[in-house]
């Protein structure tokens, strides 16, 4: 948690006041004429502590100290006004709005489990490498040739390719969920084998859809 607005404002005022007093004391300090005065300790004046050391600095260093002090003040106000160290606005509310809700994230995670480990959609709808037949990790659910030979001869009952499922192309959300619940496509026909006619409940069908939309 960053400082509150009141705390930062007080910090700014204290810092500016310290800088003002430091400059005033430096400008009003009288030069020492007696050689013996060099061996005597100087009075810290209105400023105590480490700031009294700064009185011995050369006048040309005072503007530099002022700049450094102002930079410190600006840095202290960064967490309050939502600015990055470079001064650009941090869109905290926009980021919060863009972030997926916990419910949607949980649904997509369940959909990942169903599509990969239960319904095994990934096995037919993902391409494989030519050497070992392993699934290509960065192309999951992008469509592929069916890795099984058709048991049918001379009939169109077998699908030789599995379509891309990422973002459910060609389906509305309601159509895709209904397809996984009923096994029927929007045109009233069943998908060709080896695609099973799933009878998922609504929450599972929605979870699979949410997962496929997360790519």
Secondary structure, 3 states (H helix, E strand, C coil): CCCCHHHHHHHHHHHHHHHHHHHHHHHHCCCCCCHHHHHCCCCCCCCCHHHHHHHHCCHHHHHHHHHHHHHHHHHHHHHHHCECCCCCECCHHHHHHHCCCHHHHHHHHHHHHHHHHHCCHHHHHCCECCCCCCECHHHCCCCEECCCCCCCCCCCCECCEECCCHHHCCCCHHHHHHHHHHCECCCCCECCECCCCCCCCHHHHHHHHHHHCCC
